[in-house]
Every structure is written in C-alpha cells, then in structure tokens.
Amino acid sequence: MWKVLTAVVVLVLVVWDYRSAPAGLAGAACGALAAMALLQIGLLLGALVWRTRVTAVVIGVGGEVRTWNRPGLRIVLRNVPVLMSVGITAGRAPVRRRIWSTSCTSVLLTASSVAACWVFLDGPFARGLAVAGTAVVVNALVPRRSAGNTSAGWFLFTLPRLKGRVVAELEAAPLVTAASDALEAGDLDRAEEVAERLMAAHPTLLSAIGTKVSVLTMRTRYAEALHMVSNLVGRTDLDQRDMAFVMAQMASSTANAMEAGQLPLEVGLGAAKRASEGAVQLGYPRYRATGTLAQLALLEDDVPRAIALAGQARQTAETTLNRADALATLARAQMAGGDNAAARRTLEEARELAGWMPRVAEVSARLDIS
C-alpha cells in the first residue's frame, strides 16, 4: 500500500508542475512525517479525552537513547526522532466505544490539519505537504489488522460491526490489563487470581488463555504453559493474526521449557524453530521474535548469535518484563562466552527492572556462584 501511495504522490507532484517538483517532493517528505506524527499525537489526545490506556510511547528510530519505565507505561527515546508510535489498550469499559472514539480523534486531528494545508497554504512546498498528508490519511483509513499493527480504519469501520469472539476478546481487555499490571509489579498471586477469573468467565478466549500462560511462565511451569498453547493449534475459529500470536507463544514456551530442562532439546528445538518461522510468515513482526530466537541460539551453543539477537531484543522490547527477559538471555549468553563482568553489568539493569523474574533470578544465582 505504501509503495503505491508513494508512487502516486510523486506522480501527482511531477505532473502538477514539473519545474517545482523538487520543492514539492521536499514538502511531501515533511508532510508524510508530520501526518504520521499527528496520527500518533491524536491517539495520545484521544486517550486523554476518552480515558483509554496508553501502554507505550516510542519516539524515533534506531538505538535507544533513554527509557522511562512507569507502571503500565514505557516511554522510549531513540537516536533519530523522526517517527513516533503509541500503543493503547482499554483499561475500563465500555471498551469498543473508548477505542473507537480514540481512533476517531486521531483521524480527525490529522485530517483537519491536512485540510488546513490545502486551504490556507500556497506554493509547491505546501502542495507537497498537502498531497503527502492526504496519502497518509487515506492509508490510515484503509481497514487492516495484523499481528504487527491495526489501522485506524479498522477501528473506525470494522470494530463497530464486529460480533462473536473478537468482540469478547476486546471486552475482556480490562481484566487482561489488570493481570498484566499485577505481573509487571511482581504480584503473582494477584495476577493468578485475575487469570483464574478470566478463564472461568471466558475459557476459550485467546486473551484469557494467554494471560494464564503468562502466569504459568512466571511460576516456571513452562511445560504446562506449552501444553495450553499446543491445544490452540487445532482450533478452526482462529484467523491468520490469531495463529501468528499462537505460534510465537508456542516458540517462546518451548524455548523456556527446554532451557529449564522440562523438555528435551532433541524434541523441542526443531518444533520451536518451525513455530517461530511460522509466526513470522503469518505476519508476526520479526523484531518481536528476537528474544526467543536468542534463547534458541544459546541452546544450540551459538553464543555470538545469541548475544547479537538478545541485544536486539533488549533494544526493541515493548514492555518492562520483555526487556528484563531479554537481559536475562543476554547475561546467560555473556556467561557462556566467558565474560562474567559483562553479564554482571547486564544483570544490574535486569534486577532493577524485575529482579523477581525467575529467569533473572536464576541467572543471578548462577553468576553469584561462579
């Protein structure tokens, strides 16, 4: 979609006035970045107005410059601050109305700004701003939902008409969020209690099963977690996006079970690799799979690759627990490579983030003994 829209923008600006095309193209580059930023700023404003939960704010691309961790919120500043992304979820009911209103606020803010460029600005640079901004809005309004992201158009046009399990998944979001908050705080008893309530009320929902799997993982009951995820593979009511998440979780649970000695390597290694590759093929973002791939590389004694992948997972982690988990893998890899000093430095951050996590605690104990 983006390739087509980019070609259309360039063609429109060249045909409009080829002599001023350079200025128009410069305006288009600025307009595209500005419109994409406005969509995200609109989400922040919408979340404030409609009381939707903001889970993450990432400013820029490239390596991390600074990270701020708050309960339920992660703010990341990266090297090149040209793009912005905002993650939202429903912290309270009514879920559909809050998410729809938040997305509508985002689109209205961006569309009105683009319209102002058409009406009030003049010249080739302004024309480029307006044309590219229009393309960004059109792209955002196309309904799309994958394991990587969901467009504003999907929330605006598809969400109100949904029925069945997908709606139930959304309506369960407040309880899922409560369990996630408890896990972030290390309150496993509270997280388990919420997970049991979810399973009792919605035993077939992916969000309920995923919450239970997260609790089992933090309890180091990896084999049980893997069994729960494996039971999802044969379900016929799951779409491509759902299966991408299922396969990614299967790869992660398999890696954890092998690492803890609850599953033989000769049984799980090939299955974990196939599950990870399948998740990516179904649309799961590859960068989200790097933590699991780092574990698998370490299980294969490929220490350099494990260190590289764990470093990537550390940089791209979307939650505090994901980052702490990536740091635990990185420290294990550094120890396997004979660099205990680097492992200690890595574990300092992991302990600050979530020293109670089983994988962090286990690596810390091994390092203290060594």
JOCORFEN-V55484 format. One record per residue. N is the residue number from 1. RES is the residue in three letters. D_CENTER is the distance of its C-alpha to the mean C-alpha in Angstrom with 1 decimal. Layout:
BEGIN
N|RES|D_CENTER  N|RES|D_CENTER
END
This chain:
BEGIN
1|MET|21.2  2|TRP|20.6  3|LYS|23.4  4|VAL|25.8  5|LEU|25.2  6|THR|25.7  7|ALA|28.9  8|VAL|30.0  9|VAL|29.6  10|VAL|31.5  11|LEU|34.2  12|VAL|34.7  13|LEU|35.2  14|VAL|37.5  15|VAL|39.6  16|TRP|39.8  17|ASP|41.5  18|TYR|41.3  19|ARG|43.1  20|SER|40.4  21|ALA|37.5  22|PRO|36.4  23|ALA|36.1  24|GLY|34.4  25|LEU|31.8  26|ALA|31.2  27|GLY|30.8  28|ALA|28.4  29|ALA|26.1  30|CYS|26.2  31|GLY|25.9  32|ALA|22.7  33|LEU|21.0  34|ALA|22.4  35|ALA|21.5  36|MET|17.8  37|ALA|17.9  38|LEU|20.0  39|LEU|17.5  40|GLN|15.0  41|ILE|18.0  42|GLY|19.1  43|LEU|16.0  44|LEU|16.9  45|LEU|20.5  46|GLY|19.9  47|ALA|17.9  48|LEU|21.0  49|VAL|23.5  50|TRP|22.1  51|ARG|20.8  52|THR|17.2  53|ARG|14.8  54|VAL|12.7  55|THR|10.0  56|ALA|9.0  57|VAL|11.1  58|VAL|10.9  59|ILE|14.3  60|GLY|15.4  61|VAL|14.7  62|GLY|16.0  63|GLY|16.5  64|GLU|16.0  65|VAL|19.1  66|ARG|18.4  67|THR|15.9  68|TRP|16.8  69|ASN|15.7  70|ARG|16.8  71|PRO|16.8  72|GLY|13.7  73|LEU|12.7  74|ARG|11.6  75|ILE|13.2  76|VAL|13.1  77|LEU|15.9  78|ARG|16.0  79|ASN|19.2  80|VAL|19.6  81|PRO|18.8  82|VAL|19.1  83|LEU|15.7  84|MET|13.6  85|SER|10.3  86|VAL|10.0  87|GLY|7.9  88|ILE|10.5  89|THR|11.7  90|ALA|15.4  91|GLY|17.1  92|ARG|20.4  93|ALA|22.4  94|PRO|23.1  95|VAL|19.6  96|ARG|20.2  97|ARG|22.5  98|ARG|20.2  99|ILE|17.2  100|TRP|19.7  101|SER|21.6  102|THR|18.6  103|SER|17.7  104|CYS|21.5  105|THR|21.9  106|SER|19.4  107|VAL|21.3  108|LEU|24.7  109|LEU|24.2  110|THR|23.2  111|ALA|25.9  112|SER|28.6  113|SER|28.0  114|VAL|28.3  115|ALA|31.4  116|ALA|32.8  117|CYS|32.6  118|TRP|34.6  119|VAL|37.2  120|PHE|37.8  121|LEU|37.1  122|ASP|39.3  123|GLY|39.6  124|PRO|37.7  125|PHE|34.9  126|ALA|34.3  127|ARG|34.6  128|GLY|31.7  129|LEU|29.6  130|ALA|30.4  131|VAL|30.0  132|ALA|26.6  133|GLY|25.4  134|THR|26.7  135|ALA|24.8  136|VAL|21.4  137|VAL|22.3  138|VAL|23.5  139|ASN|20.4  140|ALA|18.3  141|LEU|20.8  142|VAL|20.5  143|PRO|18.9  144|ARG|16.0  145|ARG|13.3  146|SER|11.4  147|ALA|8.7  148|GLY|7.1  149|ASN|8.1  150|THR|11.0  151|SER|14.0  152|ALA|16.3  153|GLY|19.0  154|TRP|17.5  155|PHE|17.3  156|LEU|20.8  157|PHE|22.7  158|THR|21.2  159|LEU|20.0  160|PRO|23.5  161|ARG|25.1  162|LEU|22.9  163|LYS|24.7  164|GLY|24.5  165|ARG|21.7  166|VAL|18.8  167|VAL|20.4  168|ALA|20.9  169|GLU|17.3  170|LEU|16.6  171|GLU|19.8  172|ALA|18.7  173|ALA|15.7  174|PRO|17.9  175|LEU|19.0  176|VAL|15.6  177|THR|14.6  178|ALA|18.0  179|ALA|17.4  180|SER|14.2  181|ASP|16.2  182|ALA|19.0  183|LEU|17.1  184|GLU|15.8  185|ALA|19.5  186|GLY|20.8  187|ASP|22.7  188|LEU|22.6  189|ASP|25.6  190|ARG|24.0  191|ALA|20.8  192|GLU|23.0  193|GLU|25.2  194|VAL|22.5  195|ALA|21.1  196|GLU|24.8  197|ARG|25.2  198|LEU|22.3  199|MET|23.7  200|ALA|27.1  201|ALA|26.2  202|HIS|23.8  203|PRO|24.4  204|THR|23.0  205|LEU|19.7  206|LEU|16.5  207|SER|14.9  208|ALA|18.2  209|ILE|18.4  210|GLY|14.9  211|THR|15.9  212|LYS|19.2  213|VAL|17.7  214|SER|15.7  215|VAL|19.1  216|LEU|21.1  217|THR|19.0  218|MET|19.6  219|ARG|23.2  220|THR|23.4  221|ARG|24.4  222|TYR|22.4  223|ALA|24.9  224|GLU|24.7  225|ALA|20.9  226|LEU|21.4  227|HIS|24.2  228|MET|22.2  229|VAL|19.5  230|SER|22.3  231|ASN|24.0  232|LEU|21.3  233|VAL|21.9  234|GLY|25.2  235|ARG|24.1  236|THR|25.1  237|ASP|23.3  238|LEU|19.8  239|ASP|18.6  240|GLN|16.9  241|ARG|13.4  242|ASP|14.3  243|MET|15.9  244|ALA|13.0  245|PHE|11.2  246|VAL|14.7  247|MET|15.4  248|ALA|12.4  249|GLN|13.5  250|MET|17.0  251|ALA|16.6  252|SER|15.2  253|SER|17.9  254|THR|20.5  255|ALA|19.9  256|ASN|20.2  257|ALA|23.3  258|MET|24.9  259|GLU|24.3  260|ALA|25.9  261|GLY|28.8  262|GLN|28.1  263|LEU|27.9  264|PRO|30.0  265|LEU|28.5  266|GLU|30.7  267|VAL|29.2  268|GLY|25.5  269|LEU|24.8  270|GLY|25.4  271|ALA|23.6  272|ALA|20.4  273|LYS|20.6  274|ARG|21.2  275|ALA|18.4  276|SER|15.9  277|GLU|17.6  278|GLY|17.7  279|ALA|14.0  280|VAL|13.6  281|GLN|16.7  282|LEU|15.3  283|GLY|12.4  284|TYR|9.6  285|PRO|8.3  286|ARG|10.8  287|TYR|9.3  288|ARG|7.0  289|ALA|10.5  290|THR|12.5  291|GLY|12.9  292|THR|14.6  293|LEU|16.4  294|ALA|17.8  295|GLN|19.1  296|LEU|20.7  297|ALA|22.3  298|LEU|23.7  299|LEU|25.1  300|GLU|26.8  301|ASP|28.2  302|ASP|26.6  303|VAL|26.2  304|PRO|25.6  305|ARG|22.8  306|ALA|21.2  307|ILE|21.5  308|ALA|20.0  309|LEU|17.0  310|ALA|16.5  311|GLY|16.9  312|GLN|14.2  313|ALA|11.8  314|ARG|13.2  315|GLN|12.6  316|THR|8.9  317|ALA|8.0  318|GLU|5.6  319|THR|8.4  320|THR|12.1  321|LEU|12.7  322|ASN|10.3  323|ARG|12.2  324|ALA|15.4  325|ASP|15.0  326|ALA|14.5  327|LEU|17.6  328|ALA|19.5  329|THR|19.2  330|LEU|20.2  331|ALA|23.1  332|ARG|24.2  333|ALA|24.3  334|GLN|26.2  335|MET|28.6  336|ALA|29.1  337|GLY|29.9  338|GLY|32.5  339|ASP|30.9  340|ASN|31.0  341|ALA|31.2  342|ALA|27.8  343|ALA|26.4  344|ARG|27.9  345|ARG|26.3  346|THR|22.8  347|LEU|23.5  348|GLU|24.6  349|GLU|21.2  350|ALA|19.8  351|ARG|22.6  352|GLU|22.0  353|LEU|18.4  354|ALA|19.2  355|GLY|22.6  356|TRP|23.0  357|MET|20.3  358|PRO|22.4  359|ARG|21.2  360|VAL|21.7  361|ALA|25.0  362|GLU|26.2  363|VAL|25.7  364|SER|27.4  365|ALA|30.3  366|ARG|30.8  367|LEU|30.7  368|ASP|33.2  369|ILE|35.5  370|SER|35.4
END
